[in-house]
């Protein structure tokens, strides 16, 4: 199973986020685990090695920063959940704009069973995604969220069917391709426009209204009269 096995994988995640922050032509991002499992959270041996409060707080702040930066990327991001997303893995799913769950997958905030609460920003993000009542149920009950429940409470944005073993070329498309097809409808168009869309949505969600309005004005100024705007004006007489 995929786990955050010590600080190396956490640093690797943070470094990948840094690379994505410099991806000027990017529009979309799919976060996927390996070997059919999204992420099982922190490796327990690694957790025991940093079980004192000081190291725990350092790890908490490091991962909060990394996942906040992931969510604030000017890209439309999707967590492709296969297998299990547990603990820190569940928190990671909330740092993406959307969550697609493969059939048979589970998201579970197991923190309570470890005598903890989420510390990587997962609780705060979860409340914004599913509301406080559902967040209380998921955290207080450590509920296993399958695709059906995920769609019901708004944690999942779609369900992907996993191809059966040995299914031929005419069968079900692989889950990654399904996720790419799903994301494509929201990332079609020039990168500056898609990135501008993400920025105005982030500001509207995270900032007070007056600040969000100023940000929207500033972002609008970057695309008005830009290449995509001028091309659209030249080629279209009416909206379709």
NUDREN-114313 format. One record per residue (C-alpha): residue in three letters; chain; y, x negated, z negated. Coordinates in steps of 0.05 Angstrom, whole numbers. Example, Ala and Ser with C-alpha at 12.3 -4.5 7.8 and 13.67 -1.06 7.14 Angstrom:
+-------+-------+--------+--------+--------+
! lumgu ! pakol !      v !      u !      w !
+-------+-------+--------+--------+--------+
!   ALA !     A !    -90 !   -246 !   -156 !
!   SER !     A !    -21 !   -273 !   -143 !
+-------+-------+--------+--------+--------+
***
This chain:
+-------+-------+--------+--------+--------+
! lumgu ! pakol !      v !      u !      w !
+-------+-------+--------+--------+--------+
!   UNK !     A !      0 !      0 !      0 !
!   UNK !     A !     72 !    -22 !     11 !
!   UNK !     A !    107 !    -40 !    -54 !
!   UNK !     A !    170 !    -76 !    -73 !
!   UNK !     A !    129 !   -136 !    -96 !
!   UNK !     A !    180 !   -174 !   -135 !
!   UNK !     A !    250 !   -196 !   -119 !
!   UNK !     A !    232 !   -226 !    -51 !
!   UNK !     A !    222 !   -158 !    -18 !
!   UNK !     A !    285 !   -131 !    -51 !
!   UNK !     A !    325 !   -190 !    -24 !
!   UNK !     A !    293 !   -181 !     44 !
!   UNK !     A !    314 !   -108 !     45 !
!   UNK !     A !    385 !   -127 !     26 !
!   UNK !     A !    387 !   -180 !     81 !
!   UNK !     A !    362 !   -130 !    133 !
!   UNK !     A !    418 !    -82 !    112 !
!   UNK !     A !    467 !   -139 !    122 !
!   UNK !     A !    441 !   -151 !    192 !
!   UNK !     A !    447 !    -76 !    208 !
!   UNK !     A !    519 !    -76 !    184 !
!   UNK !     A !    534 !   -126 !    240 !
!   UNK !     A !    497 !    -86 !    293 !
!   UNK !     A !    558 !    -65 !    333 !
!   UNK !     A !    519 !    -28 !    387 !
!   UNK !     A !    472 !      9 !    341 !
!   UNK !     A !    467 !     85 !    337 !
!   UNK !     A !    402 !    102 !    301 !
!   UNK !     A !    353 !     74 !    251 !
!   UNK !     A !    282 !     93 !    232 !
!   UNK !     A !    256 !     66 !    166 !
!   UNK !     A !    180 !     63 !    168 !
!   UNK !     A !    127 !     33 !    123 !
!   UNK !     A !     67 !     -7 !    146 !
!   UNK !     A !     -6 !     13 !    150 !
!   UNK !     A !      7 !     88 !    145 !
!   UNK !     A !     43 !     85 !     78 !
!   UNK !     A !    118 !     91 !     68 !
!   UNK !     A !    128 !     55 !      2 !
!   UNK !     A !     94 !     59 !    -66 !
!   UNK !     A !    153 !     34 !   -105 !
!   UNK !     A !    157 !    -28 !   -149 !
!   UNK !     A !     96 !    -71 !   -159 !
!   UNK !     A !     76 !    -63 !   -232 !
!   UNK !     A !     63 !   -137 !   -242 !
!   UNK !     A !    133 !   -152 !   -217 !
!   UNK !     A !    162 !    -99 !   -263 !
!   UNK !     A !    127 !   -129 !   -324 !
!   UNK !     A !    157 !   -196 !   -307 !
!   UNK !     A !    228 !   -168 !   -312 !
!   UNK !     A !    217 !   -116 !   -366 !
!   UNK !     A !    274 !   -140 !   -410 !
!   UNK !     A !    338 !    -97 !   -407 !
!   UNK !     A !    382 !   -152 !   -378 !
!   UNK !     A !    337 !   -166 !   -318 !
!   UNK !     A !    325 !    -92 !   -309 !
!   UNK !     A !    399 !    -78 !   -304 !
!   UNK !     A !    409 !   -135 !   -254 !
!   UNK !     A !    353 !   -107 !   -211 !
!   UNK !     A !    383 !    -37 !   -218 !
!   UNK !     A !    452 !    -58 !   -195 !
!   UNK !     A !    424 !   -100 !   -138 !
!   UNK !     A !    382 !    -43 !   -110 !
!   UNK !     A !    437 !      9 !   -120 !
!   UNK !     A !    483 !    -35 !    -78 !
!   UNK !     A !    431 !    -47 !    -24 !
!   UNK !     A !    412 !     26 !    -17 !
!   UNK !     A !    485 !     50 !    -20 !
!   UNK !     A !    501 !      2 !     37 !
!   UNK !     A !    439 !     28 !     75 !
!   UNK !     A !    464 !    100 !     69 !
!   UNK !     A !    535 !     80 !     90 !
!   UNK !     A !    513 !     44 !    154 !
!   UNK !     A !    549 !     72 !    214 !
!   UNK !     A !    481 !     92 !    241 !
!   UNK !     A !    443 !    158 !    237 !
!   UNK !     A !    382 !    140 !    196 !
!   UNK !     A !    314 !    172 !    187 !
!   UNK !     A !    261 !    157 !    135 !
!   UNK !     A !    193 !    166 !    169 !
!   UNK !     A !    148 !    184 !    111 !
!   UNK !     A !     74 !    172 !    121 !
!   UNK !     A !     24 !    169 !     65 !
!   UNK !     A !     59 !    163 !     -2 !
!   UNK !     A !    131 !    150 !    -21 !
!   UNK !     A !    129 !    140 !    -96 !
!   UNK !     A !    181 !    119 !   -148 !
!   UNK !     A !    227 !     69 !   -115 !
!   UNK !     A !    198 !     89 !    -48 !
!   UNK !     A !    220 !    161 !    -61 !
!   UNK !     A !    289 !    134 !    -78 !
!   UNK !     A !    290 !     96 !    -13 !
!   UNK !     A !    279 !    160 !     27 !
!   UNK !     A !    343 !    189 !     -3 !
!   UNK !     A !    383 !    130 !     24 !
!   UNK !     A !    371 !    155 !     95 !
!   UNK !     A !    409 !    212 !    128 !
!   UNK !     A !    345 !    249 !    144 !
!   UNK !     A !    272 !    250 !    122 !
!   UNK !     A !    214 !    266 !    169 !
!   UNK !     A !    147 !    276 !    134 !
!   UNK !     A !     81 !    265 !    170 !
!   UNK !     A !     27 !    316 !    156 !
!   UNK !     A !    -10 !    297 !     92 !
!   UNK !     A !     47 !    255 !     65 !
!   UNK !     A !     76 !    260 !     -5 !
!   UNK !     A !    143 !    243 !    -37 !
!   UNK !     A !    140 !    237 !   -113 !
!   UNK !     A !    191 !    213 !   -163 !
!   UNK !     A !    141 !    186 !   -214 !
!   UNK !     A !    193 !    152 !   -258 !
!   UNK !     A !    180 !    199 !   -317 !
!   UNK !     A !    108 !    175 !   -321 !
!   UNK !     A !    134 !    104 !   -330 !
!   UNK !     A !    183 !    125 !   -384 !
!   UNK !     A !    242 !    117 !   -336 !
!   UNK !     A !    292 !    154 !   -293 !
!   UNK !     A !    313 !    133 !   -223 !
!   UNK !     A !    359 !     72 !   -225 !
!   UNK !     A !    370 !     56 !   -153 !
!   UNK !     A !    417 !    115 !   -140 !
!   UNK !     A !    359 !    162 !   -124 !
!   UNK !     A !    377 !    215 !   -175 !
!   UNK !     A !    450 !    220 !   -153 !
!   UNK !     A !    430 !    224 !    -80 !
!   UNK !     A !    374 !    273 !    -93 !
!   UNK !     A !    422 !    322 !   -126 !
!   UNK !     A !    466 !    320 !    -64 !
!   UNK !     A !    405 !    332 !    -19 !
!   UNK !     A !    367 !    388 !    -56 !
!   UNK !     A !    416 !    412 !   -110 !
!   UNK !     A !    414 !    402 !   -185 !
!   UNK !     A !    361 !    455 !   -199 !
!   UNK !     A !    310 !    427 !   -150 !
!   UNK !     A !    327 !    355 !   -171 !
!   UNK !     A !    312 !    374 !   -244 !
!   UNK !     A !    245 !    402 !   -222 !
!   UNK !     A !    227 !    341 !   -180 !
!   UNK !     A !    247 !    290 !   -234 !
!   UNK !     A !    227 !    329 !   -296 !
!   UNK !     A !    161 !    351 !   -268 !
!   UNK !     A !    147 !    289 !   -226 !
!   UNK !     A !    126 !    340 !   -173 !
!   UNK !     A !     87 !    319 !   -112 !
!   UNK !     A !    128 !    341 !    -53 !
!   UNK !     A !     85 !    355 !      8 !
!   UNK !     A !    116 !    371 !     76 !
!   UNK !     A !    115 !    446 !     63 !
!   UNK !     A !    152 !    440 !     -3 !
!   UNK !     A !    198 !    387 !     26 !
!   UNK !     A !    220 !    435 !     81 !
!   UNK !     A !    228 !    492 !     32 !
!   UNK !     A !    276 !    454 !    -15 !
!   UNK !     A !    312 !    414 !     39 !
!   UNK !     A !    284 !    346 !     22 !
!   UNK !     A !    248 !    342 !     90 !
!   UNK !     A !    283 !    355 !    156 !
!   UNK !     A !    221 !    360 !    197 !
!   UNK !     A !    145 !    353 !    196 !
!   UNK !     A !    107 !    308 !    244 !
!   UNK !     A !     35 !    319 !    263 !
!   UNK !     A !     -9 !    258 !    254 !
!   UNK !     A !    -56 !    245 !    313 !
!   UNK !     A !   -130 !    249 !    296 !
!   UNK !     A !   -171 !    186 !    301 !
!   UNK !     A !   -195 !    173 !    371 !
!   UNK !     A !   -148 !    225 !    402 !
!   UNK !     A !   -138 !    210 !    476 !
!   UNK !     A !    -75 !    198 !    515 !
!   UNK !     A !    -67 !    272 !    527 !
!   UNK !     A !    -66 !    287 !    452 !
!   UNK !     A !    -12 !    287 !    400 !
!   UNK !     A !     44 !    236 !    408 !
!   UNK !     A !     45 !    182 !    353 !
!   UNK !     A !     89 !    196 !    293 !
!   UNK !     A !    138 !    139 !    309 !
!   UNK !     A !    148 !    167 !    379 !
!   UNK !     A !    157 !    236 !    351 !
!   UNK !     A !    209 !    209 !    303 !
!   UNK !     A !    245 !    174 !    359 !
!   UNK !     A !    246 !    238 !    400 !
!   UNK !     A !    273 !    277 !    340 !
!   UNK !     A !    328 !    226 !    327 !
!   UNK !     A !    347 !    219 !    400 !
!   UNK !     A !    380 !    288 !    401 !
!   UNK !     A !    431 !    264 !    350 !
!   UNK !     A !    443 !    194 !    378 !
!   UNK !     A !    453 !    209 !    452 !
!   UNK !     A !    521 !    184 !    474 !
!   UNK !     A !    563 !    121 !    467 !
!   UNK !     A !    554 !     80 !    404 !
!   UNK !     A !    627 !     83 !    383 !
!   UNK !     A !    625 !    159 !    383 !
!   UNK !     A !    560 !    164 !    344 !
!   UNK !     A !    585 !    114 !    294 !
!   UNK !     A !    650 !    153 !    287 !
!   UNK !     A !    611 !    216 !    274 !
!   UNK !     A !    574 !    182 !    217 !
!   UNK !     A !    638 !    155 !    187 !
!   UNK !     A !    674 !    222 !    185 !
!   UNK !     A !    613 !    256 !    154 !
!   UNK !     A !    607 !    201 !    101 !
!   UNK !     A !    680 !    207 !     83 !
!   UNK !     A !    676 !    282 !     79 !
!   UNK !     A !    618 !    278 !     32 !
!   UNK !     A !    639 !    219 !    -12 !
!   UNK !     A !    715 !    222 !    -16 !
!   UNK !     A !    766 !    271 !    -45 !
!   UNK !     A !    792 !    318 !      9 !
!   UNK !     A !    859 !    283 !     17 !
!   UNK !     A !    826 !    215 !     28 !
!   UNK !     A !    773 !    245 !     73 !
!   UNK !     A !    827 !    276 !    117 !
!   UNK !     A !    863 !    209 !    123 !
!   UNK !     A !    797 !    175 !    142 !
!   UNK !     A !    782 !    229 !    193 !
!   UNK !     A !    851 !    218 !    223 !
!   UNK !     A !    841 !    143 !    227 !
!   UNK !     A !    771 !    149 !    258 !
!   UNK !     A !    797 !    201 !    307 !
!   UNK !     A !    849 !    150 !    329 !
!   UNK !     A !    794 !    101 !    347 !
!   UNK !     A !    761 !    147 !    397 !
!   UNK !     A !    820 !    188 !    425 !
!   UNK !     A !    837 !    158 !    493 !
!   UNK !     A !    777 !    113 !    488 !
!   UNK !     A !    727 !    100 !    544 !
!   UNK !     A !    680 !    157 !    525 !
!   UNK !     A !    738 !    206 !    518 !
!   UNK !     A !    770 !    187 !    584 !
!   UNK !     A !    704 !    190 !    621 !
!   UNK !     A !    689 !    259 !    593 !
!   UNK !     A !    758 !    284 !    612 !
!   UNK !     A !    750 !    257 !    683 !
!   UNK !     A !    681 !    286 !    695 !
!   UNK !     A !    683 !    354 !    660 !
!   UNK !     A !    728 !    413 !    670 !
!   UNK !     A !    694 !    458 !    619 !
!   UNK !     A !    650 !    453 !    558 !
!   UNK !     A !    578 !    473 !    569 !
+-------+-------+--------+--------+--------+
***
